[in-house]
Amino acid sequence: MDLLEIEEKREMRREEAAKLLQHIADSLSRQNNLQFDRGGKKFVVDVPDQVEVELELEIGDDGNSLEIEINW
């Protein structure tokens, strides 16, 4: 299968970001999959019981960032 990559970047309030992360966490814990709707298409990706999680925190003079990456 060819690589399918969906990337989205947008600004939102901190509370909205927390709600998005909660939605993703709920999907992982309850449904064992992730669902994305983009451009009128629905994508469903199954997630196994065991995953690899990488957290990266960067603190700098020009801004801070937190990256959460989940691989399987």
FIDODREN-63653 format. One record per atom (N, C-alpha, C, O, CB): residue number from 1; x, y, z; atom name. Coordinates in steps of 0.02 Angstrom, whole numbers, plus 50000, padded with zeros to 5 digits. Each point is the difference from the previous one (the first is absolute). Glycine has a CB too. Layout:
BEGIN
guse seq: NUM	x: X	y: Y	z: Z	atom: CA
...
This chain:
BEGIN
guse seq: 1	x: 50042	y: 49941	z: 50000	atom: N
guse seq: 1	x: 49958	y: 50059	z: 50000	atom: CA
guse seq: 1	x: 50044	y: 50062	z: 50000	atom: C
guse seq: 1	x: 50050	y: 50003	z: 50036	atom: O
guse seq: 1	x: 49858	y: 49935	z: 50024	atom: CB
guse seq: 2	x: 50074	y: 50110	z: 49900	atom: N
guse seq: 2	x: 50036	y: 50064	z: 49999	atom: CA
guse seq: 2	x: 49987	y: 50037	z: 50065	atom: C
guse seq: 2	x: 49951	y: 49988	z: 50035	atom: O
guse seq: 2	x: 50040	y: 50017	z: 49840	atom: CB
guse seq: 3	x: 50054	y: 50041	z: 50141	atom: N
guse seq: 3	x: 49994	y: 50040	z: 50060	atom: CA
guse seq: 3	x: 49944	y: 50051	z: 49992	atom: C
guse seq: 3	x: 49997	y: 50036	z: 49951	atom: O
guse seq: 3	x: 50125	y: 49949	z: 50072	atom: CB
guse seq: 4	x: 49834	y: 50017	z: 50025	atom: N
guse seq: 4	x: 49948	y: 50051	z: 50004	atom: CA
guse seq: 4	x: 50016	y: 50043	z: 50060	atom: C
guse seq: 4	x: 50004	y: 49975	z: 50056	atom: O
guse seq: 4	x: 49907	y: 49950	z: 49889	atom: CB
guse seq: 5	x: 50098	y: 50139	z: 50044	atom: N
guse seq: 5	x: 50017	y: 50045	z: 50054	atom: CA
guse seq: 5	x: 49949	y: 50057	z: 50001	atom: C
guse seq: 5	x: 49990	y: 50035	z: 49951	atom: O
guse seq: 5	x: 50133	y: 49936	z: 50041	atom: CB
guse seq: 6	x: 49847	y: 50038	z: 50066	atom: N
guse seq: 6	x: 49952	y: 50054	z: 50010	atom: CA
guse seq: 6	x: 50030	y: 50046	z: 50053	atom: C
guse seq: 6	x: 50013	y: 49979	z: 50057	atom: O
guse seq: 6	x: 49885	y: 49949	z: 49912	atom: CB
guse seq: 7	x: 50113	y: 50134	z: 50013	atom: N
guse seq: 7	x: 50030	y: 50047	z: 50047	atom: CA
guse seq: 7	x: 49956	y: 50061	z: 50004	atom: C
guse seq: 7	x: 49975	y: 50026	z: 49950	atom: O
guse seq: 7	x: 50141	y: 49932	z: 50024	atom: CB
guse seq: 8	x: 49874	y: 50065	z: 50087	atom: N
guse seq: 8	x: 49958	y: 50059	z: 50011	atom: CA
guse seq: 8	x: 50033	y: 50043	z: 50053	atom: C
guse seq: 8	x: 50022	y: 49975	z: 50051	atom: O
guse seq: 8	x: 49872	y: 49962	z: 49917	atom: CB
guse seq: 9	x: 50108	y: 50127	z: 50019	atom: N
guse seq: 9	x: 50029	y: 50047	z: 50048	atom: CA
guse seq: 9	x: 49952	y: 50058	z: 50005	atom: C
guse seq: 9	x: 49982	y: 50031	z: 49950	atom: O
guse seq: 9	x: 50137	y: 49934	z: 50024	atom: CB
guse seq: 10	x: 49860	y: 50051	z: 50087	atom: N
guse seq: 10	x: 49955	y: 50057	z: 50010	atom: CA
guse seq: 10	x: 50008	y: 50027	z: 50070	atom: C
guse seq: 10	x: 50023	y: 49965	z: 50045	atom: O
guse seq: 10	x: 49896	y: 49988	z: 49872	atom: CB
guse seq: 11	x: 50062	y: 50108	z: 50092	atom: N
guse seq: 11	x: 50002	y: 50030	z: 50066	atom: CA
guse seq: 11	x: 49933	y: 49991	z: 50034	atom: C
guse seq: 11	x: 49947	y: 50003	z: 49969	atom: O
guse seq: 11	x: 50138	y: 50081	z: 49992	atom: CB
guse seq: 12	x: 49918	y: 49904	z: 50105	atom: N
guse seq: 12	x: 49939	y: 49993	z: 50040	atom: CA
guse seq: 12	x: 50016	y: 50018	z: 50072	atom: C
guse seq: 12	x: 50058	y: 50005	z: 50019	atom: O
guse seq: 12	x: 49898	y: 49904	z: 49904	atom: CB
guse seq: 13	x: 49992	y: 50101	z: 50115	atom: N
guse seq: 13	x: 50008	y: 50015	z: 50071	atom: CA
guse seq: 13	x: 50027	y: 49938	z: 50036	atom: C
guse seq: 13	x: 49990	y: 49943	z: 49977	atom: O
guse seq: 13	x: 49916	y: 50143	z: 50018	atom: CB
guse seq: 14	x: 50127	y: 49925	z: 50061	atom: N
guse seq: 14	x: 50028	y: 49946	z: 50039	atom: CA
guse seq: 14	x: 49947	y: 49948	z: 50019	atom: C
guse seq: 14	x: 50013	y: 49940	z: 49998	atom: O
guse seq: 14	x: 50072	y: 50139	z: 50046	atom: CB
guse seq: 15	x: 49855	y: 49945	z: 49974	atom: N
guse seq: 15	x: 49946	y: 49955	z: 50018	atom: CA
guse seq: 15	x: 49977	y: 49956	z: 49942	atom: C
guse seq: 15	x: 49983	y: 49942	z: 50009	atom: O
guse seq: 15	x: 49980	y: 50142	z: 50076	atom: CB
guse seq: 16	x: 50038	y: 49945	z: 49854	atom: N
guse seq: 16	x: 49982	y: 49962	z: 49941	atom: CA
guse seq: 16	x: 50052	y: 49946	z: 49986	atom: C
guse seq: 16	x: 49983	y: 49944	z: 49980	atom: O
guse seq: 16	x: 49959	y: 50156	z: 49972	atom: CB
guse seq: 17	x: 50122	y: 49917	z: 50059	atom: N
guse seq: 17	x: 50053	y: 49950	z: 49990	atom: CA
guse seq: 17	x: 49992	y: 49943	z: 50049	atom: C
guse seq: 17	x: 50010	y: 49942	z: 49983	atom: O
guse seq: 17	x: 50068	y: 50148	z: 49976	atom: CB
guse seq: 18	x: 49905	y: 49926	z: 50104	atom: N
guse seq: 18	x: 49989	y: 49948	z: 50050	atom: CA
guse seq: 18	x: 49941	y: 49956	z: 49980	atom: C
guse seq: 18	x: 50003	y: 49939	z: 50010	atom: O
guse seq: 18	x: 50043	y: 50137	z: 50079	atom: CB
guse seq: 19	x: 49902	y: 49953	z: 49885	atom: N
guse seq: 19	x: 49941	y: 49961	z: 49978	atom: CA
guse seq: 19	x: 50018	y: 49953	z: 49943	atom: C
guse seq: 19	x: 49977	y: 49943	z: 49998	atom: O
guse seq: 19	x: 49948	y: 50152	z: 50038	atom: CB
guse seq: 20	x: 50116	y: 49928	z: 49917	atom: N
guse seq: 20	x: 50023	y: 49959	z: 49945	atom: CA
guse seq: 20	x: 50041	y: 49941	z: 50025	atom: C
guse seq: 20	x: 49990	y: 49943	z: 49978	atom: O
guse seq: 20	x: 50011	y: 50157	z: 49947	atom: CB
guse seq: 21	x: 50045	y: 49912	z: 50122	atom: N
guse seq: 21	x: 50040	y: 49946	z: 50029	atom: CA
guse seq: 21	x: 49956	y: 49951	z: 50038	atom: C
guse seq: 21	x: 50013	y: 49940	z: 49998	atom: O
guse seq: 21	x: 50085	y: 50138	z: 50009	atom: CB
guse seq: 22	x: 49851	y: 49947	z: 50028	atom: N
guse seq: 22	x: 49954	y: 49955	z: 50036	atom: CA
guse seq: 22	x: 49962	y: 49956	z: 49952	atom: C
guse seq: 22	x: 49988	y: 49941	z: 50013	atom: O
guse seq: 22	x: 50001	y: 50145	z: 50078	atom: CB
guse seq: 23	x: 49990	y: 49942	z: 49853	atom: N
guse seq: 23	x: 49965	y: 49962	z: 49949	atom: CA
guse seq: 23	x: 50044	y: 49943	z: 49973	atom: C
guse seq: 23	x: 49977	y: 49944	z: 49992	atom: O
guse seq: 23	x: 49955	y: 50159	z: 49978	atom: CB
guse seq: 24	x: 50130	y: 49913	z: 50016	atom: N
guse seq: 24	x: 50047	y: 49950	z: 49975	atom: CA
guse seq: 24	x: 50011	y: 49946	z: 50053	atom: C
guse seq: 24	x: 50000	y: 49940	z: 49985	atom: O
guse seq: 24	x: 50056	y: 50147	z: 49942	atom: CB
guse seq: 25	x: 49953	y: 49933	z: 50136	atom: N
guse seq: 25	x: 50011	y: 49952	z: 50054	atom: CA
guse seq: 25	x: 49939	y: 49955	z: 50009	atom: C
guse seq: 25	x: 50007	y: 49940	z: 50010	atom: O
guse seq: 25	x: 50069	y: 50142	z: 50047	atom: CB
guse seq: 26	x: 49864	y: 49946	z: 49940	atom: N
guse seq: 26	x: 49939	y: 49960	z: 50006	atom: CA
guse seq: 26	x: 49995	y: 49949	z: 49943	atom: C
guse seq: 26	x: 49981	y: 49943	z: 50012	atom: O
guse seq: 26	x: 49962	y: 50154	z: 50045	atom: CB
guse seq: 27	x: 50073	y: 49924	z: 49883	atom: N
guse seq: 27	x: 49998	y: 49954	z: 49943	atom: CA
guse seq: 27	x: 50048	y: 49942	z: 50009	atom: C
guse seq: 27	x: 49983	y: 49943	z: 49986	atom: O
guse seq: 27	x: 49985	y: 50153	z: 49940	atom: CB
guse seq: 28	x: 50092	y: 49919	z: 50098	atom: N
guse seq: 28	x: 50050	y: 49947	z: 50011	atom: CA
guse seq: 28	x: 49979	y: 49951	z: 50054	atom: C
guse seq: 28	x: 50011	y: 49940	z: 49994	atom: O
guse seq: 28	x: 50077	y: 50140	z: 49970	atom: CB
guse seq: 29	x: 49881	y: 49946	z: 50089	atom: N
guse seq: 29	x: 49984	y: 49956	z: 50056	atom: CA
guse seq: 29	x: 49934	y: 49962	z: 49991	atom: C
guse seq: 29	x: 49993	y: 49945	z: 50027	atom: O
guse seq: 29	x: 50070	y: 50133	z: 50045	atom: CB
guse seq: 30	x: 49890	y: 49950	z: 49891	atom: N
guse seq: 30	x: 49934	y: 49969	z: 49994	atom: CA
guse seq: 30	x: 49990	y: 49962	z: 49935	atom: C
guse seq: 30	x: 49970	y: 49947	z: 49999	atom: O
guse seq: 30	x: 49987	y: 50143	z: 50072	atom: CB
guse seq: 31	x: 50068	y: 49938	z: 49874	atom: N
guse seq: 31	x: 49984	y: 49972	z: 49935	atom: CA
guse seq: 31	x: 50057	y: 49963	z: 49967	atom: C
guse seq: 31	x: 49990	y: 49965	z: 49950	atom: O
guse seq: 31	x: 49930	y: 50127	z: 50037	atom: CB
guse seq: 32	x: 50139	y: 49913	z: 50039	atom: N
guse seq: 32	x: 50060	y: 49968	z: 49972	atom: CA
guse seq: 32	x: 50014	y: 50023	z: 49929	atom: C
guse seq: 32	x: 50032	y: 49964	z: 49961	atom: O
guse seq: 32	x: 49945	y: 49938	z: 50112	atom: CB
guse seq: 33	x: 49999	y: 50157	z: 49909	atom: N
guse seq: 33	x: 50015	y: 50028	z: 49934	atom: CA
guse seq: 33	x: 49996	y: 50076	z: 50003	atom: C
guse seq: 33	x: 49976	y: 50029	z: 50049	atom: O
guse seq: 33	x: 49980	y: 49867	z: 49894	atom: CB
guse seq: 34	x: 50068	y: 50134	z: 50005	atom: N
guse seq: 34	x: 49995	y: 50073	z: 49993	atom: CA
guse seq: 34	x: 49962	y: 50015	z: 49936	atom: C
guse seq: 34	x: 50008	y: 49966	z: 49949	atom: O
guse seq: 34	x: 50101	y: 50053	z: 50113	atom: CB
guse seq: 35	x: 49848	y: 50031	z: 49942	atom: N
guse seq: 35	x: 49960	y: 50019	z: 49941	atom: CA
guse seq: 35	x: 50015	y: 50073	z: 49983	atom: C
guse seq: 35	x: 50002	y: 50043	z: 50043	atom: O
guse seq: 35	x: 49907	y: 49873	z: 49987	atom: CB
guse seq: 36	x: 50100	y: 50095	z: 49906	atom: N
guse seq: 36	x: 50012	y: 50067	z: 49975	atom: CA
guse seq: 36	x: 49954	y: 50014	z: 49942	atom: C
guse seq: 36	x: 49990	y: 49957	z: 49956	atom: O
guse seq: 36	x: 50131	y: 50038	z: 50081	atom: CB
guse seq: 37	x: 49850	y: 50064	z: 49961	atom: N
guse seq: 37	x: 49960	y: 50022	z: 49944	atom: CA
guse seq: 37	x: 50036	y: 50058	z: 49967	atom: C
guse seq: 37	x: 50012	y: 50052	z: 50031	atom: O
guse seq: 37	x: 49879	y: 49912	z: 50025	atom: CB
guse seq: 38	x: 50127	y: 50027	z: 49881	atom: N
guse seq: 38	x: 50036	y: 50052	z: 49963	atom: CA
guse seq: 38	x: 49973	y: 50003	z: 49929	atom: C
guse seq: 38	x: 49998	y: 49949	z: 49966	atom: O
guse seq: 38	x: 50105	y: 50035	z: 50105	atom: CB
guse seq: 39	x: 49877	y: 50074	z: 49908	atom: N
guse seq: 39	x: 49978	y: 50009	z: 49931	atom: CA
guse seq: 39	x: 49942	y: 49956	z: 49981	atom: C
guse seq: 39	x: 49997	y: 49977	z: 49943	atom: O
guse seq: 39	x: 50118	y: 50055	z: 50030	atom: CB
guse seq: 40	x: 49839	y: 49956	z: 50073	atom: N
guse seq: 40	x: 49943	y: 49958	z: 49985	atom: CA
guse seq: 40	x: 50013	y: 49925	z: 50001	atom: C
guse seq: 40	x: 49956	y: 49961	z: 49986	atom: O
guse seq: 40	x: 50005	y: 50131	z: 49947	atom: CB
guse seq: 41	x: 50100	y: 49889	z: 50085	atom: N
guse seq: 41	x: 50018	y: 49930	z: 50005	atom: CA
guse seq: 41	x: 50013	y: 49981	z: 50072	atom: C
guse seq: 41	x: 50026	y: 50040	z: 50039	atom: O
guse seq: 41	x: 50024	y: 49963	z: 49846	atom: CB
guse seq: 42	x: 49930	y: 49937	z: 50133	atom: N
guse seq: 42	x: 50010	y: 49975	z: 50068	atom: CA
guse seq: 42	x: 50055	y: 49947	z: 50000	atom: C
guse seq: 42	x: 49998	y: 49953	z: 49961	atom: O
guse seq: 42	x: 49881	y: 50071	z: 50069	atom: CB
guse seq: 43	x: 50169	y: 49985	z: 50014	atom: N
guse seq: 43	x: 50056	y: 49954	z: 50006	atom: CA
guse seq: 43	x: 49995	y: 49967	z: 50069	atom: C
guse seq: 43	x: 49993	y: 50035	z: 50050	atom: O
guse seq: 43	x: 50081	y: 50033	z: 49871	atom: CB
guse seq: 44	x: 49931	y: 49866	z: 50082	atom: N
guse seq: 44	x: 50001	y: 49963	z: 50063	atom: CA
guse seq: 44	x: 50064	y: 49960	z: 50002	atom: C
guse seq: 44	x: 50014	y: 49961	z: 49955	atom: O
guse seq: 44	x: 49858	y: 50032	z: 50050	atom: CB
guse seq: 45	x: 50167	y: 50017	z: 50048	atom: N
guse seq: 45	x: 50064	y: 49967	z: 50007	atom: CA
guse seq: 45	x: 49999	y: 49958	z: 50064	atom: C
guse seq: 45	x: 49991	y: 50027	z: 50055	atom: O
guse seq: 45	x: 50069	y: 50066	z: 49883	atom: CB
guse seq: 46	x: 49948	y: 49841	z: 50055	atom: N
guse seq: 46	x: 50002	y: 49956	z: 50059	atom: CA
guse seq: 46	x: 50066	y: 50010	z: 50037	atom: C
guse seq: 46	x: 50052	y: 50011	z: 49970	atom: O
guse seq: 46	x: 49875	y: 49906	z: 49971	atom: CB
guse seq: 47	x: 50068	y: 50080	z: 50126	atom: N
guse seq: 47	x: 50059	y: 50008	z: 50043	atom: CA
guse seq: 47	x: 50006	y: 49938	z: 50044	atom: C
guse seq: 47	x: 49953	y: 49982	z: 50034	atom: O
guse seq: 47	x: 50035	y: 50145	z: 49965	atom: CB
guse seq: 48	x: 50070	y: 49840	z: 50000	atom: N
guse seq: 48	x: 50009	y: 49940	z: 50041	atom: CA
guse seq: 48	x: 50004	y: 50017	z: 50075	atom: C
guse seq: 48	x: 50004	y: 50058	z: 50019	atom: O
guse seq: 48	x: 50054	y: 49887	z: 49884	atom: CB
guse seq: 49	x: 49942	y: 50003	z: 50137	atom: N
guse seq: 49	x: 50003	y: 50009	z: 50073	atom: CA
guse seq: 49	x: 50066	y: 50030	z: 50023	atom: C
guse seq: 49	x: 50002	y: 50037	z: 50049	atom: O
guse seq: 49	x: 49921	y: 49867	z: 49963	atom: CB
guse seq: 50	x: 50131	y: 50080	z: 49952	atom: N
guse seq: 50	x: 50067	y: 50024	z: 50019	atom: CA
guse seq: 50	x: 50023	y: 50052	z: 49950	atom: C
guse seq: 50	x: 50002	y: 49987	z: 49940	atom: O
guse seq: 50	x: 50025	y: 49902	z: 50114	atom: CB
guse seq: 51	x: 49991	y: 50171	z: 49970	atom: N
guse seq: 51	x: 50025	y: 50054	z: 49958	atom: CA
guse seq: 51	x: 50064	y: 50029	z: 50031	atom: C
guse seq: 51	x: 50015	y: 49987	z: 50058	atom: O
guse seq: 51	x: 49867	y: 50040	z: 49902	atom: CB
guse seq: 52	x: 50153	y: 50011	z: 50000	atom: N
guse seq: 52	x: 50060	y: 50035	z: 50024	atom: CA
guse seq: 52	x: 49983	y: 50075	z: 50002	atom: C
guse seq: 52	x: 49975	y: 50028	z: 49951	atom: O
guse seq: 52	x: 50104	y: 49884	z: 50000	atom: CB
guse seq: 53	x: 49934	y: 50119	z: 50106	atom: N
guse seq: 53	x: 49984	y: 50071	z: 50010	atom: CA
guse seq: 53	x: 50064	y: 50039	z: 50011	atom: C
guse seq: 53	x: 50042	y: 49981	z: 50040	atom: O
guse seq: 53	x: 49845	y: 49990	z: 50008	atom: CB
guse seq: 54	x: 50119	y: 50084	z: 49916	atom: N
guse seq: 54	x: 50058	y: 50044	z: 50006	atom: CA
guse seq: 54	x: 49976	y: 50070	z: 50018	atom: C
guse seq: 54	x: 49957	y: 50028	z: 49966	atom: O
guse seq: 54	x: 50110	y: 49903	z: 49951	atom: CB
guse seq: 55	x: 49960	y: 50096	z: 50137	atom: N
guse seq: 55	x: 49984	y: 50068	z: 50020	atom: CA
guse seq: 55	x: 50062	y: 50043	z: 49993	atom: C
guse seq: 55	x: 50055	y: 49979	z: 50019	atom: O
guse seq: 55	x: 49856	y: 49981	z: 50062	atom: CB
guse seq: 56	x: 50080	y: 50099	z: 49891	atom: N
guse seq: 56	x: 50056	y: 50046	z: 49991	atom: CA
guse seq: 56	x: 49979	y: 50070	z: 50021	atom: C
guse seq: 56	x: 49952	y: 50028	z: 49972	atom: O
guse seq: 56	x: 50095	y: 49902	z: 49933	atom: CB
guse seq: 57	x: 49987	y: 50098	z: 50144	atom: N
guse seq: 57	x: 49987	y: 50067	z: 50024	atom: CA
guse seq: 57	x: 50059	y: 50044	z: 49982	atom: C
guse seq: 57	x: 50057	y: 49984	z: 50017	atom: O
guse seq: 57	x: 49870	y: 49973	z: 50078	atom: CB
guse seq: 58	x: 50059	y: 50098	z: 49871	atom: N
guse seq: 58	x: 50053	y: 50048	z: 49982	atom: CA
guse seq: 58	x: 49983	y: 50067	z: 50032	atom: C
guse seq: 58	x: 49945	y: 50026	z: 49991	atom: O
guse seq: 58	x: 50079	y: 49913	z: 49900	atom: CB
guse seq: 59	x: 50023	y: 50088	z: 50145	atom: N
guse seq: 59	x: 49992	y: 50066	z: 50032	atom: CA
guse seq: 59	x: 50055	y: 50045	z: 49975	atom: C
guse seq: 59	x: 50060	y: 49985	z: 50007	atom: O
guse seq: 59	x: 49886	y: 49964	z: 50098	atom: CB
guse seq: 60	x: 50035	y: 50106	z: 49865	atom: N
guse seq: 60	x: 50050	y: 50045	z: 49971	atom: CA
guse seq: 60	x: 49979	y: 50072	z: 50003	atom: C
guse seq: 60	x: 49942	y: 50016	z: 50017	atom: O
guse seq: 60	x: 50093	y: 49893	z: 49908	atom: CB
guse seq: 61	x: 50010	y: 50135	z: 50059	atom: N
guse seq: 61	x: 49986	y: 50072	z: 50001	atom: CA
guse seq: 61	x: 49948	y: 50020	z: 49949	atom: C
guse seq: 61	x: 49963	y: 50048	z: 50011	atom: O
guse seq: 61	x: 50153	y: 49970	z: 50028	atom: CB
guse seq: 62	x: 49880	y: 49945	z: 49905	atom: N
guse seq: 62	x: 49953	y: 50019	z: 49947	atom: CA
guse seq: 62	x: 49934	y: 49961	z: 50005	atom: C
guse seq: 62	x: 49958	y: 50005	z: 49955	atom: O
guse seq: 62	x: 50139	y: 50021	z: 49973	atom: CB
guse seq: 63	x: 49892	y: 49936	z: 50126	atom: N
guse seq: 63	x: 49937	y: 49965	z: 50009	atom: CA
guse seq: 63	x: 50011	y: 49930	z: 50028	atom: C
guse seq: 63	x: 50056	y: 49975	z: 50003	atom: O
guse seq: 63	x: 49895	y: 50091	z: 49904	atom: CB
guse seq: 64	x: 49995	y: 49903	z: 50112	atom: N
guse seq: 64	x: 50002	y: 49933	z: 50028	atom: CA
guse seq: 64	x: 49956	y: 49953	z: 49958	atom: C
guse seq: 64	x: 49955	y: 50023	z: 49964	atom: O
guse seq: 64	x: 50065	y: 50024	z: 50152	atom: CB
guse seq: 65	x: 49993	y: 49889	z: 49888	atom: N
guse seq: 65	x: 49959	y: 49952	z: 49965	atom: CA
guse seq: 65	x: 49999	y: 49933	z: 50036	atom: C
guse seq: 65	x: 50048	y: 49982	z: 50035	atom: O
guse seq: 65	x: 49978	y: 50076	z: 49856	atom: CB
guse seq: 66	x: 49920	y: 49907	z: 50100	atom: N
guse seq: 66	x: 49991	y: 49932	z: 50026	atom: CA
guse seq: 66	x: 49978	y: 49957	z: 49942	atom: C
guse seq: 66	x: 49949	y: 50015	z: 49968	atom: O
guse seq: 66	x: 50021	y: 50025	z: 50149	atom: CB
guse seq: 67	x: 50068	y: 49908	z: 49869	atom: N
guse seq: 67	x: 49981	y: 49954	z: 49946	atom: CA
guse seq: 67	x: 49985	y: 49932	z: 50032	atom: C
guse seq: 67	x: 50037	y: 49975	z: 50041	atom: O
guse seq: 67	x: 50035	y: 50086	z: 49874	atom: CB
guse seq: 68	x: 49872	y: 49910	z: 50064	atom: N
guse seq: 68	x: 49980	y: 49934	z: 50022	atom: CA
guse seq: 68	x: 49994	y: 49957	z: 49937	atom: C
guse seq: 68	x: 49960	y: 50015	z: 49956	atom: O
guse seq: 68	x: 49978	y: 50030	z: 50149	atom: CB
guse seq: 69	x: 50101	y: 49903	z: 49893	atom: N
guse seq: 69	x: 49999	y: 49955	z: 49941	atom: CA
guse seq: 69	x: 49985	y: 49930	z: 50024	atom: C
guse seq: 69	x: 50031	y: 49975	z: 50047	atom: O
guse seq: 69	x: 50052	y: 50098	z: 49890	atom: CB
guse seq: 70	x: 49868	y: 49895	z: 50030	atom: N
guse seq: 70	x: 49981	y: 49932	z: 50016	atom: CA
guse seq: 70	x: 50011	y: 49958	z: 49937	atom: C
guse seq: 70	x: 49974	y: 50015	z: 49947	atom: O
guse seq: 70	x: 49940	y: 50022	z: 50140	atom: CB
guse seq: 71	x: 50126	y: 49910	z: 49920	atom: N
guse seq: 71	x: 50016	y: 49957	z: 49944	atom: CA
guse seq: 71	x: 49979	y: 49928	z: 50015	atom: C
guse seq: 71	x: 49999	y: 49979	z: 50057	atom: O
guse seq: 71	x: 50098	y: 50095	z: 49912	atom: CB
guse seq: 72	x: 49885	y: 49890	z: 49978	atom: N
guse seq: 72	x: 49986	y: 49928	z: 50006	atom: CA
guse seq: 72	x: 50013	y: 49966	z: 49935	atom: C
guse seq: 72	x: 49992	y: 49940	z: 49994	atom: O
guse seq: 72	x: 49922	y: 50082	z: 50094	atom: CB
